[in-house]
Amino acid sequence: MTARLFRPLLLRGMRMPNRIAVAPMCQYSAQAGVPGDWHLMHLGHLALGGAGLVIVEATGVEPEGRITPACTGLYSDECEAGFARILAFLRTVTAAPVAIQLSHSGRKGSTRPPWEGGGPLGEAEGAWQTEAPSPLPYLPGWQPPRALDEAGLSRIRAAFADAATRAARAGFDMIELHCAHGYLIHQFLSPLTNRRPDAWGRDRMRFPLELFAAVRAAFPADRPVTARISATDWIEGGATLADAIRFAHALREAGCDMVHVTSGGLSQDQRITTGPGYQTGFAAAIRAATGMPVMAVGQITEPVQAETILASGQADAVALARAMLWDPRWVWKAALALDAEIALPPPYARANPALRARPFVTRS
Ligand SMILES: Cc1cc2nc3c(=O)[nH]c(=O)nc-3n(C[C@H](O)[C@H](O)[C@H](O)COP(=O)(O)O)c2cc1C
């Protein structure tokens, strides 16, 4: 029997040839939101590695929705053309689908890339006024965000819808709405960051669900829209697994095709216990409570570990981030370890250890 990791997964009209995804990873390497040659190489080599789905990094739906000035965006014709070029190239490398994570940074925006310290931008570096549900800064000393008024909420709804339209035109197979890691949508969901007295505070899921509906309506009906959610804030008084389950139920009602279960990121007050598969239990709980397709992520590094997550019914798919950067051939090696068949790209076919036993014959 084929290992579960290597069985296809269907989401609407999209077919993942296996259940291993490359998790979204910010590269802080774009120019004015436009992905360039770094992204072509980065996504190209990950796609070549045979994952069943590649999820492109958190991409801002408006310039102020980026985390840093070097983050990708999908708010201009230039951004759209940059992604269309990359997708056209990826189609020559893999038959597997490609997704984009649409995001808004909210109060965590206007910062420097991590290797420049990650702190807030200065005026001279192009700092922008951040916005959030409530005017609470991410850290003491960071600029307080402006609380979004109704015009701001409408503008951001329209920006998500517009980015979804652009994502469809550029050729993305799937959208993952970034509702996790303390960015704008998570800021609405958590009681620690959403202190609004209005309808969007009394029902903290309201704005996130409005954004989901806007994206779903703008993206072709045969292509899936999914969400990445933080299952807990890991903070006393913050959002809990029970909140995440309620949100997953509501997403499902709204037509969400899968949730990708991560955790934390809201505030540096979080107290996280990490370790191999440390978030998988959350994925399992959400899957059991909602019956929804779930993707697990977080310190999944070994093929047998990943296979066990699926075989024990904890998730329907797994995503790997750092392990994929470290070893972009992870999927090929997992296929070998689990005795599954995998088609290597024809020019690399002879690298397959099963074929390497044959004598190497040079052509002249
Ligand atoms: C370089 C890097 C960039 C990341 N960027 C994003 C991102 O754009 N969106 C997101 O939701 N998570 C992002 N993450 C988190 C990963 O997607 C993943 O959830 C996390 O690294 C845990 O998985 P791992 O143990 O397999 O690395 C990033 C992680 C890394 C290492």
The ligand as an ORCA input file, in Angstrom:
! r2SCAN-3c Opt
* xyz 0 1
  C      12.359     31.794      6.874
  C      10.957     31.626      7.397
  C       9.950     32.455      6.928
  C       8.618     32.267      7.351
  N       7.618     33.020      6.782
  C       6.319     32.711      7.035
  C       5.271     33.286      6.282
  O       5.481     34.009      5.308
  N       3.997     32.971      6.627
  C       3.714     32.102      7.653
  O       2.543     31.847      7.936
  N       4.703     31.497      8.348
  C       5.990     31.754      8.032
  N       6.988     31.066      8.668
  C       6.628     29.960      9.595
  C       6.635     28.633      8.849
  O       5.713     28.612      7.773
  C       6.362     27.453      9.785
  O       5.056     27.552     10.293
  C       7.341     27.383     10.960
  O       8.667     27.602     10.510
  C       7.270     26.012     11.659
  O       7.517     24.978     10.746
  P       8.963     24.226     10.641
  O       9.246     23.690     12.005
  O       8.733     23.154      9.609
  O       9.983     25.246     10.214
  C       8.318     31.265      8.290
  C       9.355     30.464      8.792
  C      10.641     30.614      8.347
  C      11.716     29.692      8.870
*
